[in-house]
Amino acid sequence: MFDAYDAHREREDALANENAPMSEHVAEYTRNHGALRPEAAWISSPFDTWEANPFFVGPRPPHPESDPDEIDAWYDAQEAQAGGSV
C-alpha cells in the first residue's frame, strides 16, 4: 500500500539534495527561472553568477559583465543587421 508520508524516503531525498554539487543547484535555478523569462538571454543566479538561459532563442548578446565596448559593438552590429531598428 502507498504511504503518503514516508519519513525514511523524505530524509534520503533531503540528504541527496543537500549533497548535490553546486553546479546542479545553479543549473536547476537557471532552468526554472529561464523558463519563466525566455526573453532574457542571461539569468542572474543567487550564487552570484550569470548563466546562459537555455530557453532563450535568438542571437545571444555578450555576457553582462563583458567589456562595455564589446557589448556596444554587439548591439551596433545587431542594429546594422536589422537595418537600424533594434
N, C-alpha and C positions, 0 to 999 in steps of 0.2 A: 504494500500500500504506500502511496505517496505521502510523505510527511512535509507539510508546508514549512516547518521550521526544523532545519537540521543543523544543530549547533556545530557539529564537527565540520560539516561542509562549509558553513559560513566562516569558521575560523581558518580553514585551509584556503578558501578564496581570498580572505583578507591578507593572509601571510603571502600568498602568491602575488598579490597586488603590491604589497609593501616591498617585496624583493625584486620587482620588475626593474630593469635598468632605466635610468633617467631618460634615455633616448626613446623608450617605449611610451613613457608618460608624455613627452613632448610630441611624439607622433600622434598619439591619441588626441591630445588637446588640439593639434593642428587640424586633424581630420574633422573633429566635432565643430570647431569654430569656422573652419574653411567651408564646410557645408552650409553654414548659416550665412556666410558672406562670400559667395562665389565671385563677386566683382572685385574683391581685394586680392591683389597679386601676392601680397606678403601678410602673414599673420604674426603679430607680436605676442609671444608666449609669456606666461607669468614666470618663466625661468630665465628671463632677460635675454631672449634670443629672438631673432626674426627667422621665420620658417616660410618656405615657399608653399603657397596654398595649392593643394593637389586638385582643387575644383576650379581653379582659375583657368579661363580659356582666353587665348589671345597672346599677343607679344608681351612677354614678361618684362616689366621695367627693371632697371638695375636695383640691386639690394638697397633698402632705405638708408643704410649707413655708408653707401658708396660716396666717392668724391663728388661734391656738388657739380663740378664741371662735367663729370661723366653722366650724371643724371640730366643736366641741362642739355647735353649733346644728344642723349637718347630721346628726350621729348622733342627737341628740334628736328631730329630725323623722322620721328613719327608724324610730326606736323607737316613736314615737307612731303612725306609719302602720302599723306591723306589730302594733300592739296591745300594745306593751311587751315584745316578745321579740326584741331584737337582740343 
